[in-house]
Amino acid sequence: MENVRNLTPAPAPTSGIIASSVYTAGRRVADIPIEEAGDWAKKPDHVVWIGLLEPDRNLLLRVQAQFHLHDLAIEDAEHPHQRPKIEQYGDALFIVARTAQLIDGRVTFGETHLFVGAGYIVSVRHGPSTSYAAVRQHWETCPHSLAKGEDFVLYAILDFIVDNYMPVLEQIEDEVEAIEDKVLLRPMTGSDIERLYMLRRDLLRLRNAALPLVEVCRRLTSADLPQINASMHPLFRDVTDHIRTVQEKIDSLREVLAFAFEASLLVGQSQETAISKKLASWAAILAVPTAFAGIYGMNFNDMPELHMEYGYPTVLVAIALICSFLYWRFRKNGWL
């Protein structure tokens, strides 16, 4: 099945009704007011598809009156910050999915609430999310697929949500690769470590947003939901496969970031060890003239070497030879 992916967020329209259309045989036949949606949904082979963006309570109550939606579902749709889930209220399904976008380097999350019943589907968007206009426009060019009904529209929206996790991960992956390239060159700074932590945290949040959709799709492929035609089950299993791919990519990126942090620590420790070796080497070399100076600077009266004709140059030569030997030895061992 062909997928739709919108890589760049569309300009956010004003809150309220984004689209309210009725379809038959996969073709749009009319744009309708909310107050007529219930009557159109009751007509055989007609599907009402309504898109809402951050609606107020009054608008949700108008939609509820048309499709007799459950009060608890309306309450959830009015207040975002719900965990991804699927609930059955009589003949209607209520589904919550989390959307994700990368804004100013941080993953931000929105929510989509979906009401699905006989002859209708209503999507309610909250927070940052890509408009579903691309989904509507794409599948309107494929009336044969859209004619499968509201459960196909549900599949199209869920597939679109999951596919739009990938651009977020691709941008994060580019940044992770840049971190990998830098980590072996120099230890991480405080800002680098903070950014790495933020990326790991955002990836975990994205995983928590995406993974519950596996259970949602599993429920959608079960036989106890009459709202979903059995012919649609392979499509929802395909969405599950996409979610698993997202999960694997998230886990892989989190592991890479963990390894990058560990590698940075090792590089830092290695550089500190190298510096310590250099300091120790030079300290040993400088200890030689210091020792000679300390011995012959004690000013005892009876020190035979002080009266030798060649005592001074002999000491200088001895210091030079010992220091040269130590320098050569440390250099050979890689300490200098």
Secondary structure, DSSP 8 states (H G I E B T S, - for coil): -------S------SEEEEEEEEETTEEEEE--GGGHHHHHHSTTEEEEEEEES--HHHHHHHHHHHT--HHHHHHHHS----SEEEEETTEEEEEEEEEEEETTEEEEEEEEEEEETTEEEEEEESS---THHHHHHHHT-HHHHTT-HHHHHHHHHHHHHHTHHHHHHHHHHHHHHHHHHHTTS---HHHHHHHHHHHHHHHHHHHHHTHHHHHHHHHTSTT-TTS-GGGHHHHHHHHHHHHHHHHHHHHHHHHHHHHHHHHHHHHHHHHHHHHHHHHHHHHHHHHHHHHHHHHTS--S--GGGG-TTHHHHHHHHHHHHHHHHHHHHHHTT--
